[in-house]
Amino acid sequence: MPSLKSIRKRIVSTKSMQKITRAMKMVAAARLRRAQQRITELRPFALKTAEVLRNVALHTGGGADLHPLLARRDEEQILLIVLSSDRGLAGAFNSNLNRAAERLWREETANGKRVAFMTIGRKARDYFRRRGADIIKEIPAVTEKVQLGDVDVIAAEVVDLYTGSESAEPTAALAEGEAPVERRTGLVATGEATQFDAVYLVYNEFKSAITQHVDVQRLLPIDPTVDDGDASPEPRASHMPAGAVGLDFVYEPNRKALLDRLLPLYVQITLFRAMLESVASEHGARMTAMEAATGNAKDVIASLSLQYNRARQAAITKELMEIIGGAEALK
């Protein structure tokens, strides 16, 4: 049986850990409220942008007039953008995300397709590095302070990777003090522009403080005919809200100029919304994990206290027996 001193030390250390987990839960809850508010504020803008996009894109002619971001090609080269966090202690937040992305990667590779990764967050970067994945871009994890302007460079580079254009500038780090992001070529020969046939976004969609759902969303090409009400067997369909698509308008200067501005903006807003969803999901997962850890610490303290009291009672009983035995020996 452990000594009273060792049990007492374990009780003290568990109580200290319980204070830490309780404080982390409170911090995560406060940050979660702010993250939820940002999602609520962004949602009307994102939905209205998607509705305008549907109205314009559905009246666009096909063939040579089709915008490059609407054109669909055979998916031979695929880019996966995985949004994770830099820190742990958030339950299954990162592990579920990474496993879903890896499962998609293995399936597409088994079908003869070539898959590359753009990782946002250290947990995804480390996970896929260990598995030898082709990571063409590594970006620090986003924080609750991320703004729409911070996503502009990332969105522009994603568009360049899909259209085959050369990026003018490297992606900027989203956190102060971070080292420059790394880049390496893996799918095409050096000197050629990288061009992907499809871009998928893998992130944790925020449902509630205790529920986060891993969502795999096709970011490019944009499909304006797909909305949330479509019963599509494809799990990776674009999430485009339904809008009134029966009307057409007169465009100035023309429809193509509007699409040239609207489609990249949609990519930027979709990335930004996914980042906010990921941040809120992380805080919710961390709050839930720390609440469970605090409860477990309470149970451990109760168990150790019972063990301590039993050991102390046994020690007292032993001393009394020794005293009684000594007294009897003196008679």
C-alpha positions as CSV (number, residue, x, y, z in Angstrom):
1,M,0.0,0.0,0.0
2,P,1.3,3.5,-0.8
3,S,2.5,5.6,2.1
4,L,0.5,8.4,3.4
5,K,3.0,10.9,2.2
6,S,2.9,9.7,-1.4
7,I,-0.9,9.7,-1.4
8,R,-0.9,13.2,0.0
9,K,1.4,14.4,-2.7
10,R,-0.8,12.9,-5.4
11,I,-3.8,14.7,-4.0
12,V,-2.0,18.0,-4.0
13,S,-0.8,17.6,-7.5
14,T,-4.2,16.5,-8.8
15,K,-5.8,19.6,-7.1
16,S,-3.3,21.8,-8.9
17,M,-4.0,20.2,-12.2
18,Q,-7.7,20.6,-11.5
19,K,-7.3,24.3,-11.1
20,I,-5.4,24.5,-14.4
21,T,-8.1,22.6,-16.3
22,R,-10.9,24.7,-14.7
23,A,-9.1,27.9,-15.8
24,M,-8.6,26.6,-19.3
25,K,-12.2,25.7,-19.5
26,M,-13.2,29.2,-18.5
27,V,-10.8,30.8,-21.0
28,A,-12.1,28.5,-23.8
29,A,-15.7,29.4,-23.0
30,A,-15.0,33.1,-23.1
31,R,-13.2,32.8,-26.5
32,L,-16.0,30.5,-27.8
33,R,-18.6,33.2,-27.2
34,R,-16.5,35.7,-29.2
35,A,-16.0,33.2,-32.0
36,Q,-19.7,32.4,-32.2
37,Q,-20.5,36.1,-32.5
38,R,-18.1,36.4,-35.4
39,I,-19.6,33.5,-37.3
40,T,-23.1,35.0,-36.7
41,E,-21.9,38.3,-38.1
42,L,-20.3,36.8,-41.2
43,R,-23.1,34.4,-42.1
44,P,-25.5,37.0,-43.8
45,F,-22.7,38.4,-45.9
46,A,-21.5,35.0,-47.0
47,L,-25.0,33.7,-47.8
48,K,-25.8,36.8,-49.8
49,T,-22.6,36.7,-51.7
50,A,-23.3,33.0,-52.6
51,E,-26.8,33.9,-53.7
52,V,-25.6,36.7,-56.0
53,L,-23.0,34.3,-57.4
54,R,-25.6,31.7,-58.2
55,N,-27.7,34.3,-60.0
56,V,-24.8,35.5,-62.1
57,A,-23.1,32.1,-62.8
58,L,-26.2,30.2,-63.8
59,H,-26.8,32.7,-66.7
60,T,-23.2,32.3,-67.9
61,G,-22.7,30.7,-71.2
62,G,-20.6,27.5,-71.5
63,G,-17.6,26.7,-73.7
64,A,-15.1,29.5,-74.2
65,D,-17.3,31.9,-72.1
66,L,-17.1,29.7,-69.0
67,H,-15.1,31.3,-66.2
68,P,-11.9,29.2,-65.3
69,L,-13.1,28.8,-61.7
70,L,-16.4,27.3,-62.9
71,A,-14.8,24.9,-65.4
72,R,-14.7,21.3,-64.3
73,R,-11.8,18.9,-65.3
74,D,-11.0,15.3,-64.7
75,E,-9.7,15.2,-61.1
76,E,-6.2,13.9,-61.7
77,Q,-4.4,16.3,-59.3
78,I,-6.1,17.2,-56.1
79,L,-5.2,19.8,-53.4
80,L,-6.4,19.3,-49.9
81,I,-6.5,22.3,-47.6
82,V,-6.5,21.0,-44.0
83,L,-7.4,23.4,-41.2
84,S,-6.1,22.2,-37.8
85,S,-4.7,24.0,-34.7
86,D,-1.3,24.5,-33.3
87,R,-2.1,23.3,-29.8
88,G,-3.6,20.1,-28.3
89,L,-5.7,19.6,-25.2
90,A,-8.8,19.8,-27.4
91,G,-10.1,16.2,-27.3
92,A,-10.5,14.6,-30.7
93,F,-10.6,18.0,-32.5
94,N,-7.3,17.4,-34.5
95,S,-7.3,13.6,-34.6
96,N,-10.7,13.3,-36.2
97,L,-9.8,16.0,-38.8
98,N,-6.5,14.4,-39.7
99,R,-8.0,10.9,-40.0
100,A,-10.7,12.2,-42.3
101,A,-8.2,14.0,-44.5
102,E,-5.9,10.9,-44.6
103,R,-8.8,8.7,-45.5
104,L,-9.7,10.9,-48.4
105,W,-6.0,11.0,-49.4
106,R,-5.7,7.2,-49.4
107,E,-8.9,6.7,-51.4
108,E,-7.9,9.2,-54.1
109,T,-4.3,7.8,-54.3
110,A,-5.7,4.3,-54.6
111,N,-7.7,5.5,-57.6
112,G,-4.6,6.6,-59.3
113,K,-4.9,10.3,-58.5
114,R,-2.1,12.6,-57.1
115,V,-2.9,14.5,-53.9
116,A,-1.0,17.4,-52.4
117,F,-1.7,19.2,-49.1
118,M,-1.8,22.8,-47.9
119,T,-1.8,22.6,-44.1
120,I,-3.0,25.3,-41.8
121,G,-1.9,24.5,-38.3
122,R,1.0,22.6,-36.7
123,K,-1.0,19.5,-35.9
124,A,-2.0,18.8,-39.5
125,R,1.5,19.6,-40.7
126,D,3.2,17.2,-38.2
127,Y,0.6,14.5,-38.9
128,F,1.1,14.4,-42.6
129,R,4.8,15.0,-42.5
130,R,5.2,11.8,-40.6
131,R,3.2,10.0,-43.2
132,G,5.2,11.3,-46.1
133,A,2.5,13.4,-47.7
134,D,3.3,16.0,-50.4
135,I,2.9,19.3,-48.5
136,I,3.3,22.2,-50.9
137,K,2.4,24.9,-48.3
138,E,2.6,25.2,-44.5
139,I,0.8,28.0,-42.8
140,P,0.5,28.7,-39.0
141,A,-2.8,28.0,-37.4
142,V,-5.3,30.9,-37.5
143,T,-6.4,32.6,-34.3
144,E,-9.7,34.2,-33.2
145,K,-8.2,37.6,-34.4
146,V,-8.0,36.6,-38.0
147,Q,-9.6,39.1,-40.4
148,L,-10.9,38.8,-43.9
149,G,-7.9,40.7,-45.3
150,D,-5.6,38.1,-43.8
151,V,-7.2,35.4,-46.0
152,D,-6.8,37.4,-49.2
153,V,-3.3,36.2,-50.0
154,I,-4.2,32.6,-49.2
155,A,-7.3,32.7,-51.4
156,A,-5.4,34.3,-54.3
157,E,-2.7,31.5,-54.1
158,V,-5.4,28.8,-54.1
159,V,-6.9,30.3,-57.2
160,D,-3.5,30.5,-58.8
161,L,-2.9,26.8,-58.0
162,Y,-6.2,25.9,-59.6
163,T,-5.8,28.0,-62.7
164,G,-2.1,27.2,-63.1
165,S,-0.9,30.8,-62.6
166,E,2.3,31.7,-60.8
167,S,1.8,33.2,-57.4
168,A,3.4,36.6,-57.1
169,E,4.0,36.5,-53.4
170,P,4.4,33.7,-50.8
171,T,1.6,33.3,-48.3
172,A,1.9,35.6,-45.4
173,A,2.0,34.1,-41.9
174,L,-1.2,34.7,-39.9
175,A,0.5,34.9,-36.5
176,E,3.0,37.5,-35.4
177,G,6.5,36.2,-34.9
178,E,6.0,33.1,-37.1
179,A,8.8,32.0,-39.4
180,P,8.1,32.2,-43.1
181,V,6.1,29.4,-44.5
182,E,7.8,26.6,-46.3
183,R,7.1,25.6,-49.9
184,R,8.3,22.7,-52.1
185,T,7.3,21.4,-55.4
186,G,6.2,17.8,-55.7
187,L,3.6,17.3,-58.4
188,V,5.2,19.0,-61.4
189,A,8.7,19.6,-62.7
190,T,10.6,22.6,-61.4
191,G,9.9,25.7,-63.4
192,E,6.4,24.7,-64.4
193,A,3.3,26.2,-62.8
194,T,1.4,23.9,-60.5
195,Q,-2.2,23.3,-61.6
196,F,-4.7,21.3,-59.7
197,D,-8.0,19.9,-61.1
198,A,-9.9,20.2,-57.8
199,V,-9.4,21.8,-54.4
200,Y,-11.0,20.4,-51.3
201,L,-11.3,22.1,-47.9
202,V,-11.2,19.8,-44.8
203,Y,-12.1,21.5,-41.5
204,N,-14.2,21.2,-38.4
205,E,-17.6,22.7,-38.8
206,F,-19.0,24.2,-35.6
207,K,-22.4,22.8,-34.5
208,S,-22.4,23.5,-30.8
209,A,-20.1,23.8,-27.9
210,I,-20.0,20.0,-27.5
211,T,-20.4,19.0,-31.2
212,Q,-18.0,19.6,-34.1
213,H,-18.4,17.9,-37.4
214,V,-15.5,17.3,-39.8
215,D,-16.6,18.7,-43.2
216,V,-15.0,18.0,-46.6
217,Q,-16.1,20.7,-49.0
218,R,-15.1,21.2,-52.6
219,L,-13.8,24.7,-52.9
220,L,-12.8,24.6,-56.6
221,P,-14.3,24.3,-59.1
222,I,-17.3,26.3,-57.9
223,D,-20.6,24.6,-58.8
224,P,-23.4,27.2,-58.6
225,T,-26.1,24.6,-59.3
226,V,-25.5,22.8,-56.0
227,D,-27.3,24.0,-52.9
228,D,-27.9,22.7,-49.4
229,G,-31.2,21.2,-50.4
230,D,-29.7,18.9,-53.1
231,A,-29.8,15.2,-52.1
232,S,-26.5,14.4,-53.7
233,P,-24.7,11.1,-52.9
234,E,-21.4,13.0,-53.1
235,P,-20.2,13.8,-49.6
236,R,-17.9,16.5,-51.0
237,A,-20.5,18.7,-52.7
238,S,-20.1,22.5,-52.5
239,H,-22.2,24.2,-49.9
240,M,-24.0,26.8,-51.9
241,P,-27.2,28.3,-50.4
242,A,-30.3,28.4,-52.5
243,G,-31.3,31.7,-54.1
244,A,-33.7,33.0,-56.6
245,V,-32.0,32.0,-59.9
246,G,-34.9,32.6,-62.3
247,L,-34.1,36.3,-62.9
248,D,-31.3,37.9,-64.9
249,F,-30.0,41.4,-64.7
250,V,-28.1,44.0,-66.8
251,Y,-24.5,44.0,-65.8
252,E,-22.0,46.9,-65.9
253,P,-19.5,46.7,-67.4
254,N,-20.4,43.0,-68.2
255,R,-21.1,39.6,-66.6
256,K,-17.5,38.4,-67.0
257,A,-16.0,41.4,-65.2
258,L,-18.5,40.7,-62.3
259,L,-17.5,37.1,-62.2
260,D,-13.8,38.0,-62.2
261,R,-14.4,39.9,-59.0
262,L,-17.2,37.7,-57.4
263,L,-15.7,34.2,-57.8
264,P,-12.4,35.0,-56.1
265,L,-14.3,36.8,-53.4
266,Y,-16.4,33.7,-52.9
267,V,-13.3,31.6,-52.4
268,Q,-11.9,34.2,-50.0
269,I,-15.2,34.3,-47.9
270,T,-15.5,30.5,-47.9
271,L,-12.0,30.1,-46.6
272,F,-12.6,32.8,-44.0
273,R,-15.8,31.3,-42.8
274,A,-14.1,27.8,-42.6
275,M,-11.4,29.4,-40.5
276,L,-13.9,31.0,-38.1
277,E,-15.8,27.7,-37.9
278,S,-12.5,25.9,-37.1
279,V,-11.6,28.4,-34.4
280,A,-15.0,28.1,-32.8
281,S,-14.8,24.4,-33.0
282,E,-11.4,24.3,-31.4
283,H,-12.6,26.4,-28.4
284,G,-15.7,24.3,-28.1
285,A,-13.7,21.1,-28.1
286,R,-11.2,22.5,-25.7
287,M,-13.9,23.7,-23.3
288,T,-15.6,20.2,-23.4
289,A,-12.3,18.4,-22.9
290,M,-11.2,20.6,-20.0
291,E,-14.7,20.2,-18.4
292,A,-14.3,16.4,-18.6
293,A,-10.7,16.7,-17.3
294,T,-11.9,18.8,-14.3
295,G,-14.6,16.2,-13.6
296,N,-12.1,13.4,-13.8
297,A,-9.7,15.2,-11.5
298,K,-12.5,15.6,-9.0
299,D,-13.2,11.8,-9.1
300,V,-9.5,11.1,-8.7
301,I,-9.3,13.4,-5.7
302,A,-12.3,11.7,-4.1
303,S,-10.7,8.2,-4.7
304,L,-7.3,9.3,-3.4
305,S,-8.9,11.0,-0.3
306,L,-10.8,7.7,0.5
307,Q,-7.6,5.8,0.0
308,Y,-5.7,8.2,2.2
309,N,-8.3,8.0,5.0
310,R,-8.3,4.2,4.9
311,A,-4.5,4.2,5.1
312,R,-4.5,6.7,7.9
313,Q,-7.2,4.7,9.8
314,A,-5.1,1.5,9.3
315,A,-2.0,3.2,10.6
316,I,-4.0,4.5,13.7
317,T,-5.4,1.0,14.2
318,K,-2.0,-0.5,14.0
319,E,-0.6,1.9,16.5
320,L,-3.4,1.2,18.9
321,M,-2.9,-2.5,18.6
322,E,0.8,-2.1,19.3
323,I,0.0,0.0,22.4
324,I,-2.5,-2.5,23.6
325,G,-0.1,-5.4,22.9
326,G,2.6,-3.6,24.9
327,A,0.3,-3.0,27.8
328,E,-0.8,-6.6,27.9
329,A,2.9,-7.7,27.8
330,L,3.6,-5.6,30.9
331,K,0.9,-7.3,33.0
